[in-house]
Amino acid sequence: MARDLYPVTCPQCGEAQNAMAGGFDPDRSPFGPVTCMVCGRDFSRDEYLAGLTRAAARRRPGSNVVPLRRQ
């Protein structure tokens, strides 16, 4: 399923700077990798998808939250 990918807040350091492999698909198995660029934490699938849902909910007209890329 195609979806927008937004920066996801790290549960460890609170930053929203993610590194992911090219061709990353959050629905593919095995998951990942998605890593925090600040502290190096590897996101679990559940952490990432929950954060993605929260980030997408913050997206509203006129906000500065924009997708990293479309999947």
CHARMM internal coordinates of N, CA and C (Angstrom, degrees):
IC EDIT
DIST 1 N 1 CA 1.4480
DIST 1 CA 1 C 1.5268
ANGL 1 N 1 CA 1 C 108.51
DIST 1 C 2 N 1.3161
ANGL 1 CA 1 C 2 N 117.12
DIHE 1 N 1 CA 1 C 2 N 134.39
DIST 2 N 2 CA 1.4581
ANGL 1 C 2 N 2 CA 121.32
DIHE 1 CA 1 C 2 N 2 CA 178.72
DIST 2 CA 2 C 1.5229
ANGL 2 N 2 CA 2 C 109.50
DIHE 1 C 2 N 2 CA 2 C -77.26
DIST 2 C 3 N 1.3108
ANGL 2 CA 2 C 3 N 116.11
DIHE 2 N 2 CA 2 C 3 N 139.85
DIST 3 N 3 CA 1.4663
ANGL 2 C 3 N 3 CA 120.45
DIHE 2 CA 2 C 3 N 3 CA 177.51
DIST 3 CA 3 C 1.5160
ANGL 3 N 3 CA 3 C 109.02
DIHE 2 C 3 N 3 CA 3 C -153.61
DIST 3 C 4 N 1.3216
ANGL 3 CA 3 C 4 N 115.53
DIHE 3 N 3 CA 3 C 4 N 160.42
DIST 4 N 4 CA 1.4553
ANGL 3 C 4 N 4 CA 121.01
DIHE 3 CA 3 C 4 N 4 CA 174.85
DIST 4 CA 4 C 1.5204
ANGL 4 N 4 CA 4 C 108.37
DIHE 3 C 4 N 4 CA 4 C -82.06
DIST 4 C 5 N 1.3240
ANGL 4 CA 4 C 5 N 116.00
DIHE 4 N 4 CA 4 C 5 N 141.69
DIST 5 N 5 CA 1.4599
ANGL 4 C 5 N 5 CA 121.53
DIHE 4 CA 4 C 5 N 5 CA 176.38
DIST 5 CA 5 C 1.5214
ANGL 5 N 5 CA 5 C 108.27
DIHE 4 C 5 N 5 CA 5 C -107.88
DIST 5 C 6 N 1.3267
ANGL 5 CA 5 C 6 N 116.13
DIHE 5 N 5 CA 5 C 6 N 123.84
DIST 6 N 6 CA 1.4576
ANGL 5 C 6 N 6 CA 122.93
DIHE 5 CA 5 C 6 N 6 CA -179.57
DIST 6 CA 6 C 1.5248
ANGL 6 N 6 CA 6 C 109.13
DIHE 5 C 6 N 6 CA 6 C -112.38
DIST 6 C 7 N 1.3497
ANGL 6 CA 6 C 7 N 117.86
DIHE 6 N 6 CA 6 C 7 N 157.58
DIST 7 N 7 CA 1.4572
ANGL 6 C 7 N 7 CA 119.55
DIHE 6 CA 6 C 7 N 7 CA 172.42
DIST 7 CA 7 C 1.5304
ANGL 7 N 7 CA 7 C 109.54
DIHE 6 C 7 N 7 CA 7 C -60.72
DIST 7 C 8 N 1.3165
ANGL 7 CA 7 C 8 N 116.45
DIHE 7 N 7 CA 7 C 8 N 132.86
DIST 8 N 8 CA 1.4623
ANGL 7 C 8 N 8 CA 122.74
DIHE 7 CA 7 C 8 N 8 CA -177.79
DIST 8 CA 8 C 1.5246
ANGL 8 N 8 CA 8 C 108.62
DIHE 7 C 8 N 8 CA 8 C -108.77
DIST 8 C 9 N 1.3226
ANGL 8 CA 8 C 9 N 116.30
DIHE 8 N 8 CA 8 C 9 N 133.26
DIST 9 N 9 CA 1.4635
ANGL 8 C 9 N 9 CA 121.87
DIHE 8 CA 8 C 9 N 9 CA -179.50
DIST 9 CA 9 C 1.5264
ANGL 9 N 9 CA 9 C 110.67
DIHE 8 C 9 N 9 CA 9 C -69.81
DIST 9 C 10 N 1.3152
ANGL 9 CA 9 C 10 N 115.93
DIHE 9 N 9 CA 9 C 10 N 132.42
DIST 10 N 10 CA 1.4626
ANGL 9 C 10 N 10 CA 122.04
DIHE 9 CA 9 C 10 N 10 CA 179.05
DIST 10 CA 10 C 1.5300
ANGL 10 N 10 CA 10 C 109.65
DIHE 9 C 10 N 10 CA 10 C -73.18
DIST 10 C 11 N 1.3397
ANGL 10 CA 10 C 11 N 117.67
DIHE 10 N 10 CA 10 C 11 N 130.43
DIST 11 N 11 CA 1.4630
ANGL 10 C 11 N 11 CA 119.87
DIHE 10 CA 10 C 11 N 11 CA 178.71
DIST 11 CA 11 C 1.5311
ANGL 11 N 11 CA 11 C 113.04
DIHE 10 C 11 N 11 CA 11 C -70.35
DIST 11 C 12 N 1.3261
ANGL 11 CA 11 C 12 N 117.38
DIHE 11 N 11 CA 11 C 12 N -13.29
DIST 12 N 12 CA 1.4659
ANGL 11 C 12 N 12 CA 120.53
DIHE 11 CA 11 C 12 N 12 CA -178.89
DIST 12 CA 12 C 1.5265
ANGL 12 N 12 CA 12 C 112.21
DIHE 11 C 12 N 12 CA 12 C -92.23
DIST 12 C 13 N 1.3434
ANGL 12 CA 12 C 13 N 117.58
DIHE 12 N 12 CA 12 C 13 N -49.09
DIST 13 N 13 CA 1.4688
ANGL 12 C 13 N 13 CA 119.39
DIHE 12 CA 12 C 13 N 13 CA -174.00
DIST 13 CA 13 C 1.5274
ANGL 13 N 13 CA 13 C 113.81
DIHE 12 C 13 N 13 CA 13 C -112.66
DIST 13 C 14 N 1.3220
ANGL 13 CA 13 C 14 N 118.04
DIHE 13 N 13 CA 13 C 14 N -11.80
DIST 14 N 14 CA 1.4570
ANGL 13 C 14 N 14 CA 120.97
DIHE 13 CA 13 C 14 N 14 CA 176.90
DIST 14 CA 14 C 1.5158
ANGL 14 N 14 CA 14 C 115.41
DIHE 13 C 14 N 14 CA 14 C 85.04
DIST 14 C 15 N 1.3269
ANGL 14 CA 14 C 15 N 117.80
DIHE 14 N 14 CA 14 C 15 N -2.08
DIST 15 N 15 CA 1.4612
ANGL 14 C 15 N 15 CA 120.88
DIHE 14 CA 14 C 15 N 15 CA 177.97
DIST 15 CA 15 C 1.5279
ANGL 15 N 15 CA 15 C 109.95
DIHE 14 C 15 N 15 CA 15 C -83.36
DIST 15 C 16 N 1.3171
ANGL 15 CA 15 C 16 N 116.35
DIHE 15 N 15 CA 15 C 16 N 153.85
DIST 16 N 16 CA 1.4676
ANGL 15 C 16 N 16 CA 121.43
DIHE 15 CA 15 C 16 N 16 CA 178.57
DIST 16 CA 16 C 1.5218
ANGL 16 N 16 CA 16 C 108.84
DIHE 15 C 16 N 16 CA 16 C -117.46
DIST 16 C 17 N 1.3296
ANGL 16 CA 16 C 17 N 115.34
DIHE 16 N 16 CA 16 C 17 N 65.05
DIST 17 N 17 CA 1.4589
ANGL 16 C 17 N 17 CA 122.28
DIHE 16 CA 16 C 17 N 17 CA 178.66
DIST 17 CA 17 C 1.5207
ANGL 17 N 17 CA 17 C 107.03
DIHE 16 C 17 N 17 CA 17 C -129.41
DIST 17 C 18 N 1.3263
ANGL 17 CA 17 C 18 N 115.76
DIHE 17 N 17 CA 17 C 18 N 101.58
DIST 18 N 18 CA 1.4571
ANGL 17 C 18 N 18 CA 121.33
DIHE 17 CA 17 C 18 N 18 CA -173.67
DIST 18 CA 18 C 1.5151
ANGL 18 N 18 CA 18 C 111.50
DIHE 17 C 18 N 18 CA 18 C -105.86
DIST 18 C 19 N 1.3190
ANGL 18 CA 18 C 19 N 115.38
DIHE 18 N 18 CA 18 C 19 N 142.97
DIST 19 N 19 CA 1.4592
ANGL 18 C 19 N 19 CA 122.29
DIHE 18 CA 18 C 19 N 19 CA 171.04
DIST 19 CA 19 C 1.5189
ANGL 19 N 19 CA 19 C 106.84
DIHE 18 C 19 N 19 CA 19 C -113.92
DIST 19 C 20 N 1.3328
ANGL 19 CA 19 C 20 N 115.31
DIHE 19 N 19 CA 19 C 20 N 130.64
DIST 20 N 20 CA 1.4617
ANGL 19 C 20 N 20 CA 119.71
DIHE 19 CA 19 C 20 N 20 CA 178.87
DIST 20 CA 20 C 1.5157
ANGL 20 N 20 CA 20 C 108.97
DIHE 19 C 20 N 20 CA 20 C -141.18
DIST 20 C 21 N 1.3146
ANGL 20 CA 20 C 21 N 115.01
DIHE 20 N 20 CA 20 C 21 N 153.10
DIST 21 N 21 CA 1.4561
ANGL 20 C 21 N 21 CA 121.02
DIHE 20 CA 20 C 21 N 21 CA -178.72
DIST 21 CA 21 C 1.5207
ANGL 21 N 21 CA 21 C 110.23
DIHE 20 C 21 N 21 CA 21 C -68.02
DIST 21 C 22 N 1.3297
ANGL 21 CA 21 C 22 N 116.22
DIHE 21 N 21 CA 21 C 22 N 151.82
DIST 22 N 22 CA 1.4565
ANGL 21 C 22 N 22 CA 120.18
DIHE 21 CA 21 C 22 N 22 CA 174.68
DIST 22 CA 22 C 1.5179
ANGL 22 N 22 CA 22 C 110.28
DIHE 21 C 22 N 22 CA 22 C -58.50
DIST 22 C 23 N 1.3164
ANGL 22 CA 22 C 23 N 116.61
DIHE 22 N 22 CA 22 C 23 N 142.23
DIST 23 N 23 CA 1.4479
ANGL 22 C 23 N 23 CA 120.58
DIHE 22 CA 22 C 23 N 23 CA -178.34
DIST 23 CA 23 C 1.5143
ANGL 23 N 23 CA 23 C 113.97
DIHE 22 C 23 N 23 CA 23 C 76.16
DIST 23 C 24 N 1.3391
ANGL 23 CA 23 C 24 N 117.00
DIHE 23 N 23 CA 23 C 24 N 13.70
DIST 24 N 24 CA 1.4617
ANGL 23 C 24 N 24 CA 121.24
DIHE 23 CA 23 C 24 N 24 CA -179.20
DIST 24 CA 24 C 1.5195
ANGL 24 N 24 CA 24 C 110.21
DIHE 23 C 24 N 24 CA 24 C -57.63
DIST 24 C 25 N 1.3190
ANGL 24 CA 24 C 25 N 116.11
DIHE 24 N 24 CA 24 C 25 N 133.93
DIST 25 N 25 CA 1.4667
ANGL 24 C 25 N 25 CA 123.37
DIHE 24 CA 24 C 25 N 25 CA 176.15
DIST 25 CA 25 C 1.5217
ANGL 25 N 25 CA 25 C 106.83
DIHE 24 C 25 N 25 CA 25 C -133.34
DIST 25 C 26 N 1.3399
ANGL 25 CA 25 C 26 N 118.43
DIHE 25 N 25 CA 25 C 26 N 115.32
DIST 26 N 26 CA 1.4620
ANGL 25 C 26 N 26 CA 120.02
DIHE 25 CA 25 C 26 N 26 CA -176.06
DIST 26 CA 26 C 1.5212
ANGL 26 N 26 CA 26 C 113.81
DIHE 25 C 26 N 26 CA 26 C -65.50
DIST 26 C 27 N 1.3253
ANGL 26 CA 26 C 27 N 117.05
DIHE 26 N 26 CA 26 C 27 N -15.10
DIST 27 N 27 CA 1.4679
ANGL 26 C 27 N 27 CA 120.24
DIHE 26 CA 26 C 27 N 27 CA -179.21
DIST 27 CA 27 C 1.5277
ANGL 27 N 27 CA 27 C 112.95
DIHE 26 C 27 N 27 CA 27 C -94.26
DIST 27 C 28 N 1.3260
ANGL 27 CA 27 C 28 N 117.37
DIHE 27 N 27 CA 27 C 28 N -7.37
DIST 28 N 28 CA 1.4633
ANGL 27 C 28 N 28 CA 121.00
DIHE 27 CA 27 C 28 N 28 CA -176.98
DIST 28 CA 28 C 1.5260
ANGL 28 N 28 CA 28 C 110.49
DIHE 27 C 28 N 28 CA 28 C -79.68
DIST 28 C 29 N 1.2974
ANGL 28 CA 28 C 29 N 114.94
DIHE 28 N 28 CA 28 C 29 N 149.13
DIST 29 N 29 CA 1.4597
ANGL 28 C 29 N 29 CA 121.26
DIHE 28 CA 28 C 29 N 29 CA 176.06
DIST 29 CA 29 C 1.5221
ANGL 29 N 29 CA 29 C 107.42
DIHE 28 C 29 N 29 CA 29 C -117.18
DIST 29 C 30 N 1.3095
ANGL 29 CA 29 C 30 N 121.34
DIHE 29 N 29 CA 29 C 30 N 131.00
DIST 30 N 30 CA 1.4620
ANGL 29 C 30 N 30 CA 126.56
DIHE 29 CA 29 C 30 N 30 CA 1.90
DIST 30 CA 30 C 1.5269
ANGL 30 N 30 CA 30 C 110.94
DIHE 29 C 30 N 30 CA 30 C -72.89
DIST 30 C 31 N 1.3155
ANGL 30 CA 30 C 31 N 115.33
DIHE 30 N 30 CA 30 C 31 N 156.01
DIST 31 N 31 CA 1.4553
ANGL 30 C 31 N 31 CA 122.89
DIHE 30 CA 30 C 31 N 31 CA -176.95
DIST 31 CA 31 C 1.5174
ANGL 31 N 31 CA 31 C 111.28
DIHE 30 C 31 N 31 CA 31 C -78.89
DIST 31 C 32 N 1.3145
ANGL 31 CA 31 C 32 N 114.39
DIHE 31 N 31 CA 31 C 32 N 146.18
DIST 32 N 32 CA 1.4576
ANGL 31 C 32 N 32 CA 120.89
DIHE 31 CA 31 C 32 N 32 CA 166.11
DIST 32 CA 32 C 1.5039
ANGL 32 N 32 CA 32 C 115.10
DIHE 31 C 32 N 32 CA 32 C 91.66
DIST 32 C 33 N 1.2736
ANGL 32 CA 32 C 33 N 114.79
DIHE 32 N 32 CA 32 C 33 N -162.10
DIST 33 N 33 CA 1.4627
ANGL 32 C 33 N 33 CA 126.52
DIHE 32 CA 32 C 33 N 33 CA -2.75
DIST 33 CA 33 C 1.5282
ANGL 33 N 33 CA 33 C 112.29
DIHE 32 C 33 N 33 CA 33 C -82.61
DIST 33 C 34 N 1.3199
ANGL 33 CA 33 C 34 N 116.01
DIHE 33 N 33 CA 33 C 34 N 147.31
DIST 34 N 34 CA 1.4639
ANGL 33 C 34 N 34 CA 123.89
DIHE 33 CA 33 C 34 N 34 CA 169.03
DIST 34 CA 34 C 1.5211
ANGL 34 N 34 CA 34 C 105.42
DIHE 33 C 34 N 34 CA 34 C -126.25
DIST 34 C 35 N 1.3296
ANGL 34 CA 34 C 35 N 115.56
DIHE 34 N 34 CA 34 C 35 N 123.98
DIST 35 N 35 CA 1.4574
ANGL 34 C 35 N 35 CA 121.89
DIHE 34 CA 34 C 35 N 35 CA -175.32
DIST 35 CA 35 C 1.5227
ANGL 35 N 35 CA 35 C 109.83
DIHE 34 C 35 N 35 CA 35 C -126.51
DIST 35 C 36 N 1.3188
ANGL 35 CA 35 C 36 N 116.94
DIHE 35 N 35 CA 35 C 36 N 143.06
DIST 36 N 36 CA 1.4603
ANGL 35 C 36 N 36 CA 121.77
DIHE 35 CA 35 C 36 N 36 CA 173.48
DIST 36 CA 36 C 1.5289
ANGL 36 N 36 CA 36 C 107.72
DIHE 35 C 36 N 36 CA 36 C -73.52
DIST 36 C 37 N 1.3307
ANGL 36 CA 36 C 37 N 116.65
DIHE 36 N 36 CA 36 C 37 N 126.70
DIST 37 N 37 CA 1.4613
ANGL 36 C 37 N 37 CA 120.61
DIHE 36 CA 36 C 37 N 37 CA -179.41
DIST 37 CA 37 C 1.5248
ANGL 37 N 37 CA 37 C 112.12
DIHE 36 C 37 N 37 CA 37 C -71.99
DIST 37 C 38 N 1.3298
ANGL 37 CA 37 C 38 N 118.14
DIHE 37 N 37 CA 37 C 38 N -17.73
DIST 38 N 38 CA 1.4610
ANGL 37 C 38 N 38 CA 121.53
DIHE 37 CA 37 C 38 N 38 CA -176.63
DIST 38 CA 38 C 1.5239
ANGL 38 N 38 CA 38 C 111.33
DIHE 37 C 38 N 38 CA 38 C -87.76
DIST 38 C 39 N 1.3424
ANGL 38 CA 38 C 39 N 117.00
DIHE 38 N 38 CA 38 C 39 N -54.41
DIST 39 N 39 CA 1.4682
ANGL 38 C 39 N 39 CA 119.55
DIHE 38 CA 38 C 39 N 39 CA -174.26
DIST 39 CA 39 C 1.5361
ANGL 39 N 39 CA 39 C 113.59
DIHE 38 C 39 N 39 CA 39 C -108.06
DIST 39 C 40 N 1.3357
ANGL 39 CA 39 C 40 N 117.32
DIHE 39 N 39 CA 39 C 40 N -9.31
DIST 40 N 40 CA 1.4610
ANGL 39 C 40 N 40 CA 120.11
DIHE 39 CA 39 C 40 N 40 CA 176.65
DIST 40 CA 40 C 1.5172
ANGL 40 N 40 CA 40 C 115.52
DIHE 39 C 40 N 40 CA 40 C 85.71
DIST 40 C 41 N 1.3200
ANGL 40 CA 40 C 41 N 118.22
DIHE 40 N 40 CA 40 C 41 N 5.20
DIST 41 N 41 CA 1.4698
ANGL 40 C 41 N 41 CA 121.00
DIHE 40 CA 40 C 41 N 41 CA -179.57
DIST 41 CA 41 C 1.5251
ANGL 41 N 41 CA 41 C 110.28
DIHE 40 C 41 N 41 CA 41 C -65.66
DIST 41 C 42 N 1.3321
ANGL 41 CA 41 C 42 N 115.94
DIHE 41 N 41 CA 41 C 42 N 135.91
DIST 42 N 42 CA 1.4613
ANGL 41 C 42 N 42 CA 121.88
DIHE 41 CA 41 C 42 N 42 CA 172.95
DIST 42 CA 42 C 1.5221
ANGL 42 N 42 CA 42 C 108.38
DIHE 41 C 42 N 42 CA 42 C -88.69
DIST 42 C 43 N 1.3189
ANGL 42 CA 42 C 43 N 116.72
DIHE 42 N 42 CA 42 C 43 N 126.11
DIST 43 N 43 CA 1.4601
ANGL 42 C 43 N 43 CA 121.56
DIHE 42 CA 42 C 43 N 43 CA 178.77
DIST 43 CA 43 C 1.5226
ANGL 43 N 43 CA 43 C 110.26
DIHE 42 C 43 N 43 CA 43 C -76.68
DIST 43 C 44 N 1.3270
ANGL 43 CA 43 C 44 N 116.20
DIHE 43 N 43 CA 43 C 44 N 140.67
DIST 44 N 44 CA 1.4642
ANGL 43 C 44 N 44 CA 120.13
DIHE 43 CA 43 C 44 N 44 CA 168.66
DIST 44 CA 44 C 1.5294
ANGL 44 N 44 CA 44 C 107.00
DIHE 43 C 44 N 44 CA 44 C -80.50
DIST 44 C 45 N 1.3197
ANGL 44 CA 44 C 45 N 117.08
DIHE 44 N 44 CA 44 C 45 N 164.28
DIST 45 N 45 CA 1.4636
ANGL 44 C 45 N 45 CA 120.92
DIHE 44 CA 44 C 45 N 45 CA 177.94
DIST 45 CA 45 C 1.5358
ANGL 45 N 45 CA 45 C 110.20
DIHE 44 C 45 N 45 CA 45 C -57.01
DIST 45 C 46 N 1.3421
ANGL 45 CA 45 C 46 N 117.27
DIHE 45 N 45 CA 45 C 46 N -47.24
DIST 46 N 46 CA 1.4679
ANGL 45 C 46 N 46 CA 120.94
DIHE 45 CA 45 C 46 N 46 CA -177.65
DIST 46 CA 46 C 1.5282
ANGL 46 N 46 CA 46 C 111.80
DIHE 45 C 46 N 46 CA 46 C -62.67
DIST 46 C 47 N 1.3400
ANGL 46 CA 46 C 47 N 117.29
DIHE 46 N 46 CA 46 C 47 N -42.79
DIST 47 N 47 CA 1.4657
ANGL 46 C 47 N 47 CA 120.65
DIHE 46 CA 46 C 47 N 47 CA 178.45
DIST 47 CA 47 C 1.5202
ANGL 47 N 47 CA 47 C 110.86
DIHE 46 C 47 N 47 CA 47 C -61.13
DIST 47 C 48 N 1.3254
ANGL 47 CA 47 C 48 N 115.59
DIHE 47 N 47 CA 47 C 48 N -46.79
DIST 48 N 48 CA 1.4587
ANGL 47 C 48 N 48 CA 119.60
DIHE 47 CA 47 C 48 N 48 CA -177.10
DIST 48 CA 48 C 1.5242
ANGL 48 N 48 CA 48 C 111.38
DIHE 47 C 48 N 48 CA 48 C -65.19
DIST 48 C 49 N 1.3347
ANGL 48 CA 48 C 49 N 117.54
DIHE 48 N 48 CA 48 C 49 N -47.37
DIST 49 N 49 CA 1.4640
ANGL 48 C 49 N 49 CA 120.14
DIHE 48 CA 48 C 49 N 49 CA -177.58
DIST 49 CA 49 C 1.5276
ANGL 49 N 49 CA 49 C 111.55
DIHE 48 C 49 N 49 CA 49 C -65.59
DIST 49 C 50 N 1.3350
ANGL 49 CA 49 C 50 N 118.13
DIHE 49 N 49 CA 49 C 50 N -37.70
DIST 50 N 50 CA 1.4681
ANGL 49 C 50 N 50 CA 120.64
DIHE 49 CA 49 C 50 N 50 CA 176.46
DIST 50 CA 50 C 1.5288
ANGL 50 N 50 CA 50 C 110.17
DIHE 49 C 50 N 50 CA 50 C -64.68
DIST 50 C 51 N 1.3228
ANGL 50 CA 50 C 51 N 116.85
DIHE 50 N 50 CA 50 C 51 N -43.39
DIST 51 N 51 CA 1.4614
ANGL 50 C 51 N 51 CA 120.82
DIHE 50 CA 50 C 51 N 51 CA 178.07
DIST 51 CA 51 C 1.5168
ANGL 51 N 51 CA 51 C 112.05
DIHE 50 C 51 N 51 CA 51 C -65.37
DIST 51 C 52 N 1.3316
ANGL 51 CA 51 C 52 N 116.89
DIHE 51 N 51 CA 51 C 52 N -37.46
DIST 52 N 52 CA 1.4589
ANGL 51 C 52 N 52 CA 121.35
DIHE 51 CA 51 C 52 N 52 CA 178.17
DIST 52 CA 52 C 1.5262
ANGL 52 N 52 CA 52 C 110.50
DIHE 51 C 52 N 52 CA 52 C -64.40
DIST 52 C 53 N 1.3213
ANGL 52 CA 52 C 53 N 116.92
DIHE 52 N 52 CA 52 C 53 N -40.27
DIST 53 N 53 CA 1.4662
ANGL 52 C 53 N 53 CA 121.16
DIHE 52 CA 52 C 53 N 53 CA 177.57
DIST 53 CA 53 C 1.5277
ANGL 53 N 53 CA 53 C 110.58
DIHE 52 C 53 N 53 CA 53 C -62.92
DIST 53 C 54 N 1.3407
ANGL 53 CA 53 C 54 N 116.97
DIHE 53 N 53 CA 53 C 54 N -43.73
DIST 54 N 54 CA 1.4726
ANGL 53 C 54 N 54 CA 120.69
DIHE 53 CA 53 C 54 N 54 CA 178.41
DIST 54 CA 54 C 1.5311
ANGL 54 N 54 CA 54 C 111.26
DIHE 53 C 54 N 54 CA 54 C -64.88
DIST 54 C 55 N 1.3307
ANGL 54 CA 54 C 55 N 116.94
DIHE 54 N 54 CA 54 C 55 N -42.01
DIST 55 N 55 CA 1.4633
ANGL 54 C 55 N 55 CA 120.41
DIHE 54 CA 54 C 55 N 55 CA -179.76
DIST 55 CA 55 C 1.5246
ANGL 55 N 55 CA 55 C 110.94
DIHE 54 C 55 N 55 CA 55 C -65.18
DIST 55 C 56 N 1.3156
ANGL 55 CA 55 C 56 N 117.31
DIHE 55 N 55 CA 55 C 56 N -40.80
DIST 56 N 56 CA 1.4637
ANGL 55 C 56 N 56 CA 120.65
DIHE 55 CA 55 C 56 N 56 CA 179.03
DIST 56 CA 56 C 1.5264
ANGL 56 N 56 CA 56 C 110.70
DIHE 55 C 56 N 56 CA 56 C -66.00
DIST 56 C 57 N 1.3311
ANGL 56 CA 56 C 57 N 117.49
DIHE 56 N 56 CA 56 C 57 N -34.78
DIST 57 N 57 CA 1.4642
ANGL 56 C 57 N 57 CA 121.16
DIHE 56 CA 56 C 57 N 57 CA 179.02
DIST 57 CA 57 C 1.5273
ANGL 57 N 57 CA 57 C 111.26
DIHE 56 C 57 N 57 CA 57 C -67.54
DIST 57 C 58 N 1.3314
ANGL 57 CA 57 C 58 N 117.40
DIHE 57 N 57 CA 57 C 58 N -30.08
DIST 58 N 58 CA 1.4713
ANGL 57 C 58 N 58 CA 120.97
DIHE 57 CA 57 C 58 N 58 CA 178.15
DIST 58 CA 58 C 1.5207
ANGL 58 N 58 CA 58 C 111.51
DIHE 57 C 58 N 58 CA 58 C -72.84
DIST 58 C 59 N 1.3227
ANGL 58 CA 58 C 59 N 116.14
DIHE 58 N 58 CA 58 C 59 N -20.73
DIST 59 N 59 CA 1.4676
ANGL 58 C 59 N 59 CA 120.46
DIHE 58 CA 58 C 59 N 59 CA -178.45
DIST 59 CA 59 C 1.5169
ANGL 59 N 59 CA 59 C 108.70
DIHE 58 C 59 N 59 CA 59 C -71.07
DIST 59 C 60 N 1.2910
ANGL 59 CA 59 C 60 N 116.57
DIHE 59 N 59 CA 59 C 60 N 117.96
DIST 60 N 60 CA 1.4594
ANGL 59 C 60 N 60 CA 121.06
DIHE 59 CA 59 C 60 N 60 CA 177.49
DIST 60 CA 60 C 1.5274
ANGL 60 N 60 CA 60 C 107.13
DIHE 59 C 60 N 60 CA 60 C -144.43
DIST 60 C 61 N 1.3046
ANGL 60 CA 60 C 61 N 117.48
DIHE 60 N 60 CA 60 C 61 N 160.75
DIST 61 N 61 CA 1.4700
ANGL 60 C 61 N 61 CA 119.35
DIHE 60 CA 60 C 61 N 61 CA -179.45
DIST 61 CA 61 C 1.5287
ANGL 61 N 61 CA 61 C 111.33
DIHE 60 C 61 N 61 CA 61 C -53.06
DIST 61 C 62 N 1.3132
ANGL 61 CA 61 C 62 N 115.46
DIHE 61 N 61 CA 61 C 62 N 132.64
DIST 62 N 62 CA 1.4535
ANGL 61 C 62 N 62 CA 120.61
DIHE 61 CA 61 C 62 N 62 CA 178.42
DIST 62 CA 62 C 1.5123
ANGL 62 N 62 CA 62 C 115.21
DIHE 61 C 62 N 62 CA 62 C 86.66
DIST 62 C 63 N 1.3392
ANGL 62 CA 62 C 63 N 118.01
DIHE 62 N 62 CA 62 C 63 N -3.33
DIST 63 N 63 CA 1.4643
ANGL 62 C 63 N 63 CA 118.99
DIHE 62 CA 62 C 63 N 63 CA 179.50
DIST 63 CA 63 C 1.5217
ANGL 63 N 63 CA 63 C 109.75
DIHE 62 C 63 N 63 CA 63 C -83.49
DIST 63 C 64 N 1.3155
ANGL 63 CA 63 C 64 N 115.84
DIHE 63 N 63 CA 63 C 64 N 165.72
DIST 64 N 64 CA 1.4598
ANGL 63 C 64 N 64 CA 119.52
DIHE 63 CA 63 C 64 N 64 CA 177.60
DIST 64 CA 64 C 1.5250
ANGL 64 N 64 CA 64 C 111.64
DIHE 63 C 64 N 64 CA 64 C -97.28
DIST 64 C 65 N 1.3317
ANGL 64 CA 64 C 65 N 118.16
DIHE 64 N 64 CA 64 C 65 N 11.17
DIST 65 N 65 CA 1.4595
ANGL 64 C 65 N 65 CA 121.81
DIHE 64 CA 64 C 65 N 65 CA 176.89
DIST 65 CA 65 C 1.5198
ANGL 65 N 65 CA 65 C 107.49
DIHE 64 C 65 N 65 CA 65 C -87.67
DIST 65 C 66 N 1.3182
ANGL 65 CA 65 C 66 N 115.82
DIHE 65 N 65 CA 65 C 66 N 112.11
DIST 66 N 66 CA 1.4622
ANGL 65 C 66 N 66 CA 120.52
DIHE 65 CA 65 C 66 N 66 CA -178.45
DIST 66 CA 66 C 1.5233
ANGL 66 N 66 CA 66 C 109.20
DIHE 65 C 66 N 66 CA 66 C -123.34
DIST 66 C 67 N 1.3341
ANGL 66 CA 66 C 67 N 117.56
DIHE 66 N 66 CA 66 C 67 N 153.74
DIST 67 N 67 CA 1.4592
ANGL 66 C 67 N 67 CA 119.85
DIHE 66 CA 66 C 67 N 67 CA 179.95
DIST 67 CA 67 C 1.5226
ANGL 67 N 67 CA 67 C 111.71
DIHE 66 C 67 N 67 CA 67 C -62.08
DIST 67 C 68 N 1.3367
ANGL 67 CA 67 C 68 N 115.75
DIHE 67 N 67 CA 67 C 68 N 146.02
DIST 68 N 68 CA 1.4602
ANGL 67 C 68 N 68 CA 120.68
DIHE 67 CA 67 C 68 N 68 CA 171.16
DIST 68 CA 68 C 1.5157
ANGL 68 N 68 CA 68 C 109.03
DIHE 67 C 68 N 68 CA 68 C -67.36
DIST 68 C 69 N 1.3203
ANGL 68 CA 68 C 69 N 115.25
DIHE 68 N 68 CA 68 C 69 N -43.91
DIST 69 N 69 CA 1.4632
ANGL 68 C 69 N 69 CA 122.41
DIHE 68 CA 68 C 69 N 69 CA 175.96
DIST 69 CA 69 C 1.5169
ANGL 69 N 69 CA 69 C 107.89
DIHE 68 C 69 N 69 CA 69 C -169.35
DIST 69 C 70 N 1.2989
ANGL 69 CA 69 C 70 N 114.64
DIHE 69 N 69 CA 69 C 70 N 162.14
DIST 70 N 70 CA 1.4650
ANGL 69 C 70 N 70 CA 119.93
DIHE 69 CA 69 C 70 N 70 CA 176.54
DIST 70 CA 70 C 1.5066
ANGL 70 N 70 CA 70 C 108.38
DIHE 69 C 70 N 70 CA 70 C -92.52
DIST 70 C 71 N 1.3225
ANGL 70 CA 70 C 71 N 116.20
DIHE 70 N 70 CA 70 C 71 N 137.47
DIST 71 N 71 CA 1.4656
ANGL 70 C 71 N 71 CA 122.27
DIHE 70 CA 70 C 71 N 71 CA 177.82
DIST 71 CA 71 C 1.4858
ANGL 71 N 71 CA 71 C 108.89
DIHE 70 C 71 N 71 CA 71 C -102.23
END
COOR INIT
IC SEED 1 N 1 CA 1 C
IC BUILD
